[in-house]
Each structure stands twice: as C-alpha cells, then as structure tokens.
Amino acid sequence: MSTEPTDVKWTPMSSGKQTTSPRCINCDNQVTRQFARVFGDNRDVVHACPECATYREMKTSDFIPEERR
C-alpha cells in the first residue's frame, strides 16, 4: 500500500453516479429492495411510493396501468 499522497479525492456519492437501489418511477424517490419486492409490480418496478401515493393505493395497485401489471 502506497503512503504517497494523491490528488484524487474519493467522493462516494458524487452527483453523476447512479445507485443500484430501486427508484419510484413516478417521483424518482429511492426505495429499498424489500419495498420494491413488496409494493412493486412483477418485475419489482415501483410505480408509486409513500412520497407520492397512499399505502392503500400501493397495496391495491389501482394506479398501475393494465399493460404494466
């Protein structure tokens, strides 16, 4: 391991980087994988989250278009 200083700074969450966590396609809010598994569609795509819908709407999936179910 080198002890020489480098000019490169480590920025773990730089703004241009994408994370692998799922996101709500309605409001782009980041959700957990478990949330996507429970409230997402058959492909774990989250169409609404607590930021943009109620839990009743998410549970009944009435807001998901028929062709995406």
N, C-alpha and C positions, 0 to 999 in steps of 0.2 A: 504494500500500500504506500502510495506516494504521500509525502508530507509537504510537497511544494504547493504553494497557493495557486489557485486557478482563477481566471477571470469570469468563469461561467457560474452564475448563481442558480441554485436549484429552486424552482418555483413549482410546487406540486399541483397547484390548481390554477394554472395560467388560463386566461380567458379564452384562448383559441382552442383549447383541448376539449374533447368530448369525453364524457364518462360512460361507463358501461351500464350504469344504473338506468332502469326504465324511466320514461317520462310520460306524462299525460299528453296525449295528442291534442287535447282541447286547449289547455292553458300552458303547456310546456313545463309544468311543475315536476320536479324529481320525486319519484316514489320508490319504495323498496321493492325488491324482487318478490317478496311474500305478498305485498299488496297487489302487485301485478298478477300473481298466480290466483289470488282470491277474487279480485274485482275486475280483472282484465277479461278479454274475450278468449276464445280457444287457443289463440297464439300468444297469450299473455300481453296483449296490447291494451294499454289503459286508455279508455275513451273519456273518462272523467275521474276526478279525484276530489277529496274533501275541499279543496280550494275553489272548485267550480261547480260542484253538484252536492246534493244531499246523499246520505248513505242509503236512503230508500231508493233513490233513482239509480244509484250504482248497483244495488242488490237486484233490482228487477230488470236491469239492462234495457229499459224502455227507450233510452236516448241513443242506443247503438243502432245504426241503420241496418235493415234486414239483411242486406247483402254482405255485411261485415261480421255477422254473428257466426 
